Amino acid sequence: MLEFYWGCLITGIIFTLLTVIFDDFLGNMMEGILDALTFDLPGFFNTTVLMSALTTLGGAGILFTLYTSLSHVVIFLLSLCSAFLLSTFFYFLYVKPMERAESSTGFSVKDFIGMVGEVTIPIPKEGYGEIVLSIAGASSNQIAASFDEEEIPSGSKALVIEVREGTLLVSPYEQI
């Protein structure tokens, strides 16, 4: 049984080292293997959590085997409980908060519909100008055309009505 625990510990350590070295490739491969399952697993069945449980199972099994005179069944159950408890703490104290911390700065031009921006290059009746909009904590300059076919001067506010072929169609925005 000691060989089994050493195998678990060594597998966990090797996976950790490979993850540090190859980062996304190995993690995505393991996530892909778990995605192949036909049913949805809760977030707890994350590759990082599973490998921490495997490593803990191996380490606890080795320690209990070497330093106690308990039976193999009791040692296995204690190791399993240790792995479950430590990986649960790891999940709730590290993995889950990090999942919520992820954010994306990516956006689509469709996200601009309904937003108000400032015209930086005047928009003629027929033709193109430029508008600056704030999205995802940053400013984005976009090509704009008049939706109502009326001139919109530089420095004025404009409301994005529609997006057509990558161009924002805007109307003058007047606050009431």
Solvent accessible surface area in square Angstrom, and as a share of the most:
residue,aa,sasa,rsa
1,M,90,0.40
2,L,53,0.27
3,E,136,0.61
4,F,93,0.39
5,Y,0,0.00
6,W,112,0.39
7,G,34,0.33
8,C,9,0.05
9,L,34,0.17
10,I,86,0.43
11,T,64,0.37
12,G,0,0.00
13,I,80,0.41
14,I,87,0.44
15,F,25,0.11
16,T,76,0.44
17,L,101,0.50
18,L,67,0.33
19,T,42,0.24
20,V,114,0.65
21,I,119,0.60
22,F,115,0.48
23,D,85,0.44
24,D,94,0.49
25,F,144,0.60
26,L,20,0.10
27,G,19,0.19
28,N,98,0.50
29,M,89,0.40
30,M,43,0.19
31,E,66,0.30
32,G,38,0.36
33,I,99,0.50
34,L,37,0.18
35,D,110,0.57
36,A,80,0.62
37,L,79,0.39
38,T,139,0.81
39,F,126,0.52
40,D,145,0.75
41,L,59,0.29
42,P,85,0.54
43,G,42,0.40
44,F,44,0.18
45,F,85,0.35
46,N,31,0.16
47,T,6,0.04
48,T,64,0.37
49,V,1,0.00
50,L,58,0.29
51,M,34,0.15
52,S,31,0.20
53,A,24,0.19
54,L,51,0.26
55,T,35,0.20
56,T,26,0.15
57,L,16,0.08
58,G,0,0.00
59,G,18,0.17
60,A,15,0.11
61,G,0,0.00
62,I,11,0.06
63,L,105,0.52
64,F,55,0.23
65,T,34,0.20
66,L,98,0.49
67,Y,167,0.64
68,T,53,0.31
69,S,119,0.77
70,L,81,0.40
71,S,64,0.41
72,H,111,0.50
73,V,106,0.61
74,V,64,0.37
75,I,4,0.02
76,F,64,0.27
77,L,96,0.48
78,L,70,0.35
79,S,0,0.00
80,L,82,0.41
81,C,75,0.45
82,S,28,0.18
83,A,5,0.04
84,F,123,0.51
85,L,98,0.49
86,L,100,0.50
87,S,1,0.01
88,T,31,0.18
89,F,118,0.49
90,F,65,0.27
91,Y,15,0.06
92,F,113,0.47
93,L,138,0.69
94,Y,116,0.44
95,V,10,0.06
96,K,70,0.30
97,P,46,0.29
98,M,98,0.44
99,E,76,0.34
100,R,172,0.63
101,A,68,0.53
102,E,138,0.62
103,S,107,0.69
104,S,89,0.58
105,T,105,0.61
106,G,59,0.56
107,F,87,0.36
108,S,53,0.34
109,V,50,0.29
110,K,124,0.52
111,D,74,0.38
112,F,0,0.00
113,I,82,0.42
114,G,52,0.50
115,M,52,0.23
116,V,58,0.33
117,G,6,0.05
118,E,76,0.34
119,V,1,0.00
120,T,56,0.33
121,I,92,0.47
122,P,68,0.43
123,I,0,0.00
124,P,50,0.31
125,K,125,0.53
126,E,149,0.67
127,G,30,0.28
128,Y,148,0.56
129,G,8,0.08
130,E,44,0.20
131,I,0,0.00
132,V,38,0.22
133,L,2,0.01
134,S,79,0.51
135,I,28,0.14
136,A,54,0.42
137,G,90,0.86
138,A,58,0.45
139,S,81,0.52
140,S,12,0.08
141,N,90,0.46
142,Q,32,0.14
143,I,103,0.52
144,A,0,0.00
145,A,13,0.10
146,S,12,0.08
147,F,89,0.37
148,D,72,0.37
149,E,115,0.52
150,E,75,0.34
151,E,108,0.48
152,I,1,0.00
153,P,81,0.51
154,S,60,0.39
155,G,48,0.46
156,S,34,0.22
157,K,99,0.42
158,A,0,0.00
159,L,51,0.25
160,V,1,0.01
161,I,62,0.31
162,E,57,0.26
163,V,15,0.09
164,R,129,0.47
165,E,174,0.78
166,G,45,0.43
167,T,20,0.12
168,L,0,0.00
169,L,16,0.08
170,V,0,0.00
171,S,14,0.09
172,P,44,0.27
173,Y,81,0.31
174,E,142,0.63
175,Q,153,0.68
176,I,222,1.13
